[in-house]
Amino acid sequence: MNIKKLLLVMPILFSFAAYAGDCTTEFENKNYEKALIECTQEAEKGSSKAQYLLGDLYFDATTGVEQDKALYQKAIYWYTKSAEQGYVDAQYALGILYDQSDDETQDSQKALFWYEKAVEQNDPPSQHNLAIMYEYGHGVEQNIQKALTLYIKSAEQGYIEAQNRLGYMYNQGDKIEQDKQKAIFWYEKAAEQNDFNSQFELALMYDEGDGVEQNKQKAAFWYTKAAEQDVPDAQYKLGLMYDKGDGIEQDKQKAVFWYEKAAEQNNFNAQYNLALMYDEGDGVEQNKQKAAFWFTKAAVLDVSSVQYKLGIMYDKGDGVEQNKLLANRYFKQSCERGFEKACNKLKNN
């Protein structure tokens, strides 16, 4: 969509009978050039929905550069027209603009005003965002009780971000009294809606029996859900469960699969465990080159056993080109962290 070019020819287009469609239809069908024309006509006749959609069209056309400020102001103009007629999506949109803009548009008081207007209509995203303002005292006096009330209202309507936030607050006792049962309740609500953060936190609680009866099967279930959404810590934890047969049937191939997924996302624990498996041929064909590769990646952990392993490999040229100098450097790092075997290697080298 090139609204800037279209603006130049709109007066000509308006002179024709043009389109049989309407603003909403053209917008939903992603016929944005037609939508701009239809929505402008309907917005000027006072349609609050058309005014909101026109605001969206102008806002989506901005790129943040200087020459787009006029389009940005048009977006605000039409959002405001719509919001003043009580159109809740426009009220929320204005709340977001004034709340989260990183330029002179940012205005906490205006954000508060429009969020509150939308909250009066029981709008879940606005309840959530207003709760954040009260929780952190952003543009308003901090009020944890108001924040909690708003989070709950939003969460009860199924708003995922509010459910996750409540889960976290109850789990950690963050600004409110800790309540593990309520944490489980809200994490489950969000997890069932495929929120990967909640899935991972829920898995941890079941894995460790934290505030709930330990249940490794449920832990594995939720780790899998989060891992499939590329959460590296969940991929590592799932790999570990398959590696050790921890509450689930041991499966080294699945362990390698999930370790690799996590390792590729720089999960250092997964990199180390994967290196060990390749080094020892544990559930996978032994491959010293891959072992060295993953040990090197994991070395950022600054763990003595990793440094010692790399020292051994460079000392012997095992999977890497032999390099006594580099071997001794790793032995020294490991020894300085109290790893006795590394200290002995230094003495003998």
N, C-alpha and C positions, 0 to 999 in steps of 0.2 A: 504494500500500500504506500503510495507517495502522495500524502495529503498536501504537501507544499505545492506540488505541481497542480494538483486538482483544484486547489483554492484559486488558482489563476483563471481556470476555465469554468468555475461554478456559475458565474452570472450567465454565461452562454447556455449552460446545461439547464438552468432553471427556466429558460425561455421556451423550452420544449416540454411537451407533455411527459416525455421520458419514461418513467418507470411505473409499472403496475404494482410492484412490491411495496412493503412497508419497512419502516426502520428496523423493527425487531427481527423480522424475517431475513432481511439482507445482512444484518449484523451476525445473526446466528449461523447463516450460511457462509460467513466470512467473505461476503462480497462487499469489502470495506469501502470501495469508491462509491458504489451505489448507496451503501448505508450512510455515508457522510451526507449525501444529498437528501435522502429521505429523512434522516434524523434531524437535519437542520430545519427542514420544512415543518416537521412535527414539533420539534422543540420550540420553534418560534410561535407555534400555536398554543404552547403551554403544556405539552405532554411531559410529565415529570420523568417517565421512563425514557423517553427520547432524549430529554436533556441529560440524563445520567449517561446514556450510551454515547451521546455526542461528546460528553466529557471524557469518556473512555477513549474514544477515537482520537481526540486531540492529545490526550496524555500519552497514548501508545505511540504517537508520531514524534514525541520529543526524544532527544538523545542527550540532553543535558548540556549541549554546547550553546554558546551565546545567542546564535541566531534562532534558537528554538524557544526562547523565553516567551515570545508572543503566543506560540502554541500552548505553552504551559499555562499561561494566564487565561487563555480561552478554556482550557480544561477546568481550571478552578472556577471560572465564571459559570460554566454550565453545570458543574457539580453543585455549586451554591444555589443556582436557580432550582435545581431538582430537590436538593436537601431542604430548602426553605418551604417546599411543598410537602415535606414529610417523607420523601422517598428514602427508605432506610439504607439502601446500598450506597446512595450518594452521601449520606451522612457519615457512613463508615469510611468511604473513600476520602472525604475531607479530613476526617480524624487522622487517617494514615498520612496524608500529605503534610498536615501541620505538625504531626508528631515525629515523623521519621525523615523529613527532608533535611539535607545537610547544607542548605543555603539559607538565604534570608527569609525563605518561606516558612521555616521552622517557627512554630508559635505554640507553646505548650497550652496556653490558655484557650486558644481556638481549638486545639486538638481535644482538650477536655470538654469544651462546649459541645462539639459535634459527636464525640463518643457518648456523652450523656444523653443527647437527643436520640441516638440510635438505641442506647440501653433502655430508654423509656419504652421502646418498641420490642424489647426483649431480644435484641440482636446478639447472638453468641460471640462472633468475632470482636464486636465492640465491647462486650462484657469482659472478654479476655484482655484486650488491650488497655482498657480502663483499669482493670485489676493490676496490670503491670505498673501503671503510673502510680497507683496508691501503694503498691508493695515497695517500690523504690523511691517514693517521694519525688517523682519526676514531674515538675511543674505543679505539684500539689503537695500539701502536707502529708507525710507518710501516715498511712492508716492500714495496718495489717488486717484488722477485722473486716474492713470494707473490701480489701483486696480478696480475702478468703471468700467472702460472701459472693463476690462477682465471679471468681474462678468457679465456685460450685454451681452457680446459675448457668454459666457457660458450659461447664462439663456435663451437667445434667441434660443439656440439649445435644450432647454428643460431640462437642467441639474438642477435637483431639489435643490441641496444644494446651488447653485448660486441664484436660484429664491428665496429661503427662506432667504438667507443672504441679498439680495437686499430689500426684504420686511421689514426685521428688520432695516436695515440702514435708509430707507426712513421713516419708522414708528417712530423710535426713534430720527431721526436727528443725527445719530451716524456717526460723521466725515464728513457728507454731510448735505446739506440743507434739513430740514424735508419736506416731501411731502406725505401726507396721501393718495392721489389718486394713486400715484405710488406704495405706500406700498400695498394698496388693490389689485392693478393690479398684482404685483408679488406674493403676498400671494395666490391669487386665482389660478395663474398658477401652483404653487407648490401644493396647496390643491387639485386641480383637478387630480394631480398625486398621491394623497393619502399620502402626507406628513403631518403627524399628528401635528407637530409643527405649520405649516402654517394654518392648519385647526383650531387649537385652537386660534391662534392670530387673524385670520379672524373672528371667532365667537365672540371674545371679542369686536372687532371693531364694528360689527353689533349690538351686545348686548348693547353697551354703546353709539352708535351713534358717534363714534370717527373717525372723518374725512369722514364719510359717513352717509347717512340718516339711522336713527335707524330702524332696521328691525329684530324683535324678531323671526320671522319664519326662516329667514336665519341664525340667531344666533343659534337657536335650531338645524337646519340642520347640521351646521358645528361642533357644540358641539357634536352632535351624532356621526358624522364621527370620530372625535378625541376620543370620549369616547369608541367607539367600538375597538379602538386600544390601550385601557388601559391607556389613559392619565388621571391621577387622578383628576387634576384640571377641566378638561372638564366633567368628571363624576359628580363631585360636582356641577358645574354650571348647568348642565342639570338636576340634582336632584332638585336643587333650583328652576329652572323654573317650573318643574312639581309640586313641593311642593306648590308654591305660585300662580300657574296659571299665570305666568308672560309672557304674550304675546302668550301663548299657552294654550290649555285646561288643566285645573288642573287634575292631576292624582296622587293620593297619593301612589298607588302601584308602579308606575314607579319612583316616588320620592324615595321611600324606596330602590328600586332595584339599582338605580344609586348611592344613598348615600352609600349603603353597598359596592358597587364596589370601590368607592373612599376611604371609611373608611378602607377597608382591605389593602389599599396601604398607610395608615397612613396620609390621608388628614384630618387634625384636625377639620376643619370646618364641614366636612361631618360627622365625628364622633360625634360632638356636636349636630348637627341637627338630626342625627339618634337617639341619646340618648333621645332627647326631644320627638321625635315621639313615642318611646317605653315607655317613662315615662308617657306620657299623653294619650296613646292609640290613637294617631292621624293618622288615615289611616292604622293602623296596630293594631293587638291585643296587648293590654297593657301587657308589660313584664318588671317588675321592675329589674329583674336580668340582662337582656340585656341592660336596660337603665344604670344601674350602671357600667356595663362593658364598654360601650362606653363613658360614662362620665369620667371614669378613664383614658381611652385612650386619651381623649381630654384634660385632665388636664394639659398636657404639654404645652398647649396654654397659661397657666398662666393668664387665664381670670377669673375675679372675679365672674361672674355668674356661670361658671362651678364649681369653688371651692365652691360656696354657695350651689349649687345643691347637690354636693357630701356630704357636711356638713349635709344637711337635711337628706339625705338617711342614713348616718351612725348614725346620732342622733336618728332617729326613728327605725333603723333596717329595712328600707324599701328597700327590694331587696338585701340587704347585711346583714351580721351579725352586730348587733348593736355594736357600738364602740364609746363611748363618747369622748375618748381622740383623736381619729382620726377625729371625727366630729369637735371638737374645733380647731384642727390644720387647717382644711380646712376653717372654719369660720374666723380664724385669718388671713390666707393668703388672703381671700376675703376682709376682713375688711381693711387690709393694702392697698388695692387697691381702697378703697373708697366706697365699697358696703355697704350701710347703714343697710340693712336687716341683713347682716352678723355681723355687729358691735352690733346690738341689740340682736342677738342670743348669742353672747359672754357674754354680760352683764347678760342675763337671765340664762345662763348655769353656 
